[in-house]
Structures are given as structure tokens and as C-alpha cells.
Amino acid sequence: VGQVVRVLELLQRVTAVANVALLLWFVLRLVRLPGLDHASVLLWLRQPVAAVPMLLLIVSVFWHLRLGFQVFIEDYVHDEGAKLLALLALNFYALAGAAAGSFAVLKIALGA
């Protein structure tokens, strides 16, 4: 159990660093756009150099969210049935959120 906890803590730190780097990239790129209108953002996201980091950001944020809430649930939900249900709901939410965000970026990037 101790080894698993250390791996989860390491993953949480790695995703935190990735989130900071990717969010900085995102904000700096948005600031450099000629405008923040719908058309400008769509044109920007159609470029692979924008779509790929955006996909990484989405996955990293939802993975980090999942890791953080997992620790919260394991620490504060004491009933095993409720804990299992909460972890299942968390996994569904994180996967669905990452999938929806990724789908939206891919739809724009691939011109659909």
C-alpha cells in the first residue's frame, strides 16, 4: 500500500507540473492571438501545434482532478460501499470530461 501511495503522490506532482506548464502555454498563446473572437480561436485550434498541447492539457487536468479527489474520497469516506460508489462516479466523471474535451478539440482540429 505504501508503494502505491508514493506512486499516486508522484503522479499528482507530475500532473501538477504539467498543468502549470500547459496552462502557461495556453494563456500566453491566447494573449498572442490577434483577437479572441470565435473565428480566431477556431483557426488557432486547427493547427497541430495548438491542438496537441490542448489535448495534453485536457487530459492532464482531468487526470490531476481524478488523483486529487481519489485521495479526498479515500481519506474522508469511511463506508466501503459509499467509497466504491464515489470512486466509480469519480472515474466516470473524469473519463467523460476528458473525452468530451478531447472530442471537441479533435472536431475543431480535424475540421469536422
C-alpha positions in Angstrom: 0.0 0.0 0.0 2.8 2.4 0.8 4.4 1.9 -2.6 1.0 2.7 -4.3 0.6 5.8 -2.3 4.0 7.0 -3.3 3.3 6.4 -6.9 0.0 8.3 -6.7 1.7 11.2 -5.0 4.4 11.3 -7.7 1.7 11.2 -10.4 -0.1 14.0 -8.7 3.0 16.1 -8.7 3.9 15.3 -12.3 0.4 16.3 -13.4 0.6 19.5 -11.3 3.8 20.5 -13.1 2.4 19.6 -16.5 -0.8 21.6 -15.7 1.3 24.7 -14.8 3.4 24.4 -17.9 0.4 23.8 -20.2 -1.7 26.5 -18.7 1.1 29.0 -19.1 1.4 27.9 -22.7 -2.4 28.3 -23.1 -2.6 31.8 -21.6 0.5 33.0 -23.5 -0.9 31.7 -26.8 -4.3 33.3 -26.2 -2.7 36.6 -25.4 -0.8 36.5 -28.7 -3.9 35.8 -30.8 -4.9 38.7 -33.0 -8.4 38.6 -31.4 -10.3 36.4 -29.0 -13.3 36.1 -31.3 -14.7 32.7 -32.3 -13.1 32.6 -35.7 -9.6 33.5 -34.4 -9.7 30.7 -31.8 -11.0 28.2 -34.3 -8.2 29.0 -36.7 -5.7 28.7 -34.0 -7.0 25.3 -32.7 -7.0 23.9 -36.2 -3.2 24.0 -36.1 -1.5 20.8 -34.8 0.9 22.9 -32.6 -2.2 24.2 -30.8 -4.4 21.1 -30.8 -1.9 18.7 -29.5 -0.9 20.7 -26.4 -4.6 21.5 -25.8 -5.4 17.8 -25.8 -2.5 17.2 -23.4 -3.8 20.0 -21.1 -7.3 18.5 -21.1 -6.0 15.0 -20.2 -3.6 16.3 -17.6 -6.2 18.5 -15.9 -8.8 15.7 -15.6 -6.1 13.1 -14.5 -4.9 15.5 -11.8 -8.5 16.1 -10.7 -9.1 12.4 -10.5 -6.0 11.8 -8.4 -6.8 14.6 -6.0 -10.4 13.6 -5.5 -9.4 10.0 -5.1 -7.2 10.9 -2.1 -10.0 13.0 -0.7 -12.6 10.2 -1.1 -10.2 7.6 0.4 -9.4 9.9 3.4 -12.9 11.1 4.2 -15.4 8.5 3.1 -15.4 5.7 5.6 -18.2 3.4 4.4 -16.7 1.0 1.9 -19.9 0.9 -0.2 -20.1 4.6 -0.4 -16.4 4.8 -1.1 -16.6 2.4 -4.0 -19.6 4.3 -5.4 -17.8 7.6 -5.1 -14.7 6.3 -6.8 -16.7 4.8 -9.6 -18.6 8.1 -10.1 -15.3 10.0 -10.0 -13.7 7.7 -12.6 -16.8 8.1 -14.8 -16.8 11.9 -14.4 -13.0 12.3 -15.1 -13.1 10.0 -18.2 -16.3 11.6 -19.6 -14.9 15.1 -19.1 -11.6 14.3 -20.7 -13.4 12.5 -23.6 -15.8 15.4 -24.2 -13.0 18.0 -24.1 -10.8 15.9 -26.4 -13.7 15.3 -28.8 -14.3 19.0 -29.0 -10.7 19.8 -29.8 -10.4 17.0 -32.3 -13.6 18.0 -34.0 -12.2 21.5 -34.5 -8.7 20.4 -35.4 -9.9 17.9 -37.9 -12.3 20.4 -39.4 -15.5 18.5 -38.8 
